[in-house]
Structures are given as structure tokens and as C-alpha cells.
Amino acid sequence: MLKKNKVTLILLILLIAGAYLAEDFFLKRKSIIYPNFGIEIPAGYTTHGIDVSRYQRDIDWKLVSEMTDRGQRISFAIIKATEGTFLSDPYFKKNWREIVDYPLMRGAYLYFHPNRSGKAQAEFFISHVNLESGDLPPVIDIEETNGQRSANIQKALKECIDVLEKKYHKKPIIYTGVDFYTQHLDGVFDEYPLWAAHYERRDAPRIKRDWLMWQHNCKGRVNGIQGDVDFNVVNGSLFALSELCL
């Protein structure tokens, strides 16, 4: 009996190990290495974009728009504009002005602090960003609690959303990590387009609800940009993204 149980246990261990290896193999098949971009990009997605802030400093948007790697190119860029109620990104105006000369869809985001007035943060963003027809709707980047409970986070975020939606007549896009969304926003903001950050996956972000964009890597390289840059894919075509634009 003891020997039989031992054999059963070994078979069970081998079965579990095989399942993990199969999953790993499957996930690896879901990504492709792009040498010029310097990263693996999930397979099966056709629309790729980046997001930038002052950390990328001066950007040559001509080089960004012209770069290709195995048939893939950058189609959109989302640029940091403001943070909280008093900080504006020092490179935003230059990036916002110069990107329009090239075939790149543009968007702007505000970095949100849940411990400050959501209304004031939205108004501060509006005072610094001139969104035009063809631009993506405003993006709210929320990724820290600032010591607030979920209920307070949700209240402040809804205040911000309401002001932006009234101004631009479009639902803002929410950017956040999959764990943050699950812990603090799940079931309350599911009607808003989601830009999900999740670096540990190769096929899709680990989240139950529908998502619009996926930030899958933060170590990409792009011509015209100094240092690393975040890479994103769209859950659909460029047309699906353009339908959200102002």
C-alpha cells in the first residue's frame, strides 16, 4: 500500500509539473521578440503605443513615427500633463505641440491623488490641456491610495470623472494596475474604458472585466526617445481606438 501511494504521489507531482510547463510554453508562444524595440511584444495585437512623461525628456517625434520593427510601428502616444492640483509636466507643452506634425494619435493624462479633491484635479488638467477633435479622451492615472480607504478613493475619482466627462462629452479612460483595480475599483467603474497595467503576463492582463489598452512592458526602446519607455497594445484595431476620440 505504501509503495502504491508513493507511485501515485510521484505521478501527481509529474502531472502538476507538466501542467506548469505546458502553461509556460503556451504563454511563451504568445509573445514575439522585437530586437529594435528591445522587448517581447504580445502576439496577436496590431496596434501599439507608448506613454511618456518628463522622464523621457526631449523627444524626436519624427523618429518615433518612422520607427518600425518587423512590420510593427507606434500608432499612438499618451503624454503626462498634470499631477494632483499644482504640478504640470515640464515637457508636456512641447510634446503636445510637436506630436501633431506626425501620424500619431495623441492623448493626455493626469496623475491622480485620491487624498485631494477630484474636482480640483480635473479642473487643473482642463486648464493645462487643449484637447481637440481626433485626440483621445482624457486619461486618469490612478495607482496609489495615498492612505485612503476604497470608498474615499472611489468618491474622489468619481468627482474627477464627472468634471472631465461634462467638459469633453466622452468617458475618461482609467489607467491603473490590475491589482489596484480589483482591490479598490472593481464593480464601480466598469463602464469606463480601462487601460490596464500588468507586466507579468504574455497573453493578456489578468483581469475579469473588458479592457481597452494593456501596458505590458516598461523597458522598451524607441528611436528619438532617451531611455526606457512604456509599451502598450490595444484590445482591437486602431479604428476601435479612434472611435473613442473627441
C-alpha positions in Angstrom: 0.0 0.0 0.0 2.8 2.4 0.9 4.6 1.7 -2.4 1.4 2.3 -4.3 0.8 5.6 -2.6 4.3 6.6 -3.3 3.9 5.9 -7.0 0.6 7.8 -7.1 2.2 10.8 -5.4 5.1 10.8 -8.0 2.6 10.7 -10.8 0.6 13.5 -9.3 3.8 15.7 -9.0 4.7 14.9 -12.6 1.2 15.8 -13.7 1.3 19.2 -11.9 4.8 19.9 -13.2 3.7 19.1 -16.7 0.8 21.4 -16.4 3.0 24.3 -15.4 5.5 23.6 -18.2 2.6 23.5 -20.7 1.3 26.8 -19.4 4.7 28.4 -19.6 5.2 27.1 -23.1 1.8 28.4 -24.2 2.4 31.8 -22.8 5.8 32.0 -24.4 4.2 31.3 -27.8 2.1 34.3 -27.1 4.9 36.8 -27.4 7.5 37.8 -30.0 10.9 39.4 -29.5 11.4 42.6 -31.4 15.1 43.4 -31.4 14.8 47.1 -32.3 12.2 47.8 -29.6 14.3 45.7 -27.2 11.3 43.7 -25.7 8.9 40.9 -26.2 5.6 42.1 -27.5 2.4 40.0 -27.1 1.4 38.3 -30.3 -2.0 38.9 -31.9 -2.2 42.6 -31.3 -1.9 45.1 -34.2 -2.0 48.5 -32.6 0.9 49.6 -30.4 1.6 52.8 -28.5 3.7 54.4 -25.8 3.2 56.7 -22.9 5.7 59.3 -21.9 6.4 62.0 -19.3 9.3 64.2 -18.2 11.5 61.1 -17.6 11.8 60.7 -21.4 12.9 64.4 -21.7 13.2 65.8 -25.2 11.5 63.5 -27.8 12.1 63.5 -31.5 8.5 62.6 -32.7 9.6 62.3 -36.3 11.9 59.4 -35.4 9.2 57.9 -33.2 6.7 57.9 -36.1 9.1 56.5 -38.6 10.4 53.6 -36.5 9.3 50.1 -37.4 10.3 46.6 -36.3 9.2 43.5 -38.2 6.2 45.4 -39.6 5.1 46.9 -36.3 5.1 50.6 -35.5 4.0 53.1 -32.9 0.4 54.3 -33.6 -0.3 56.4 -30.6 1.3 58.2 -27.6 -0.2 59.3 -24.3 1.6 62.2 -22.6 1.6 63.2 -19.0 0.1 66.6 -18.5 -0.6 67.2 -14.8 -0.3 65.7 -11.4 -2.7 66.5 -8.5 -3.7 70.1 -8.3 -0.5 72.0 -8.7 2.1 70.0 -10.7 2.4 70.2 -14.5 4.8 68.1 -16.5 7.6 70.4 -17.8 7.8 68.6 -21.2 4.0 68.4 -21.8 3.5 71.6 -23.8 6.5 70.8 -26.1 5.4 67.2 -26.7 1.8 68.2 -27.2 2.7 70.8 -29.8 5.2 68.8 -31.7 3.5 65.4 -32.0 0.7 66.8 -34.2 3.1 67.1 -37.1 3.3 63.3 -37.4 0.9 60.4 -37.9 0.5 59.6 -34.3 -2.8 59.6 -32.3 -2.2 61.6 -29.1 -3.7 61.6 -25.7 -3.0 63.3 -22.3 -3.2 62.0 -18.8 -3.4 63.3 -15.3 -1.7 61.6 -12.4 -4.4 61.3 -9.7 -4.0 61.7 -5.9 -7.0 60.2 -4.1 -6.4 62.3 -1.0 -7.0 65.5 -2.9 -10.2 67.0 -4.5 -11.2 65.1 -7.6 -13.0 68.1 -8.9 -9.9 70.3 -8.4 -7.6 67.8 -10.1 -9.9 67.7 -13.2 -10.1 71.4 -13.4 -6.4 71.7 -13.1 -6.0 69.3 -16.0 -8.5 71.2 -18.1 -6.7 74.4 -17.6 -3.5 72.9 -19.0 -4.7 70.7 -21.8 -6.4 71.8 -25.0 -8.0 68.6 -26.3 -9.1 68.8 -29.9 -11.1 66.7 -32.4 -9.2 63.5 -33.1 -7.5 63.4 -29.6 -8.1 60.6 -27.2 -10.4 61.4 -24.2 -8.6 62.4 -21.0 -6.8 59.6 -19.1 -6.8 59.4 -15.3 -3.7 57.6 -14.0 -4.6 56.2 -10.5 -2.2 53.8 -8.9 -1.8 54.7 -5.2 -4.1 55.1 -2.3 -2.4 58.0 -0.5 -3.6 56.4 2.7 -7.3 56.5 1.6 -9.9 53.7 2.0 -11.6 52.3 -1.1 -14.8 54.3 -0.5 -12.9 57.6 -0.4 -10.8 56.7 -3.4 -14.0 55.9 -5.4 -15.6 59.2 -4.3 -12.7 61.4 -5.3 -12.2 59.5 -8.6 -15.9 59.9 -9.5 -15.7 63.6 -8.8 -12.8 63.9 -11.2 -14.6 61.7 -13.9 -17.8 63.8 -13.7 -16.0 67.1 -14.4 -14.0 65.7 -17.3 -17.0 63.9 -18.8 -19.0 67.1 -18.6 -16.2 69.1 -20.3 -15.3 66.7 -23.1 -18.6 64.7 -23.5 -16.6 61.5 -23.5 -16.0 58.9 -20.8 -12.4 59.3 -19.5 -10.1 56.4 -19.7 -8.9 54.9 -16.3 -5.3 53.7 -16.2 -4.3 51.5 -13.2 -2.7 48.2 -12.3 -4.8 45.1 -12.3 -4.4 44.5 -8.6 -5.3 48.1 -7.7 -8.4 47.9 -9.9 -9.5 44.6 -8.3 -8.9 45.9 -4.7 -10.4 49.4 -5.0 -12.4 50.0 -8.2 -13.9 46.7 -9.3 -17.6 46.8 -10.0 -17.9 50.6 -9.5 -16.1 51.9 -12.6 -16.6 49.0 -15.1 -18.5 51.3 -17.5 -15.3 53.3 -18.2 -12.6 52.3 -20.7 -9.8 50.6 -18.8 -6.1 50.9 -19.6 -4.6 48.0 -17.5 -1.0 47.7 -16.4 0.3 44.2 -15.9 3.9 43.2 -16.7 3.9 39.6 -15.7 1.6 38.3 -18.5 2.4 37.5 -22.1 -1.1 36.9 -23.5 -3.4 39.4 -21.8 -3.8 41.3 -18.4 -5.2 39.2 -15.6 -8.5 41.0 -15.0 -12.1 39.8 -15.4 -13.7 42.9 -17.0 -13.2 44.2 -20.5 -10.1 46.3 -21.2 -9.2 48.8 -23.8 -5.4 49.0 -23.6 -2.7 47.0 -21.9 0.6 48.3 -20.6 2.7 45.2 -20.9 6.2 46.4 -20.6 8.2 49.4 -19.2 11.6 48.7 -20.7 11.0 49.3 -24.4 13.3 51.3 -26.7 12.1 53.7 -29.4 14.1 55.8 -31.8 14.0 59.5 -30.8 13.5 58.8 -27.1 16.2 58.6 -24.4 16.0 55.7 -22.0 13.3 53.2 -21.4 9.7 53.7 -22.4 6.3 52.1 -21.6 4.8 49.9 -24.3 1.0 49.3 -24.8 -1.3 47.3 -27.0 -4.9 48.0 -27.9 -7.6 45.3 -27.5 -8.7 45.7 -31.0 -7.7 47.8 -34.0 -6.6 51.4 -34.4 -10.2 52.0 -35.6 -11.5 50.8 -32.3 -9.3 53.3 -30.5 -10.2 56.1 -32.9 -13.9 55.6 -32.2 -13.2 56.8 -28.6 -11.6 60.1 -29.8 -13.1 63.5 -29.4 
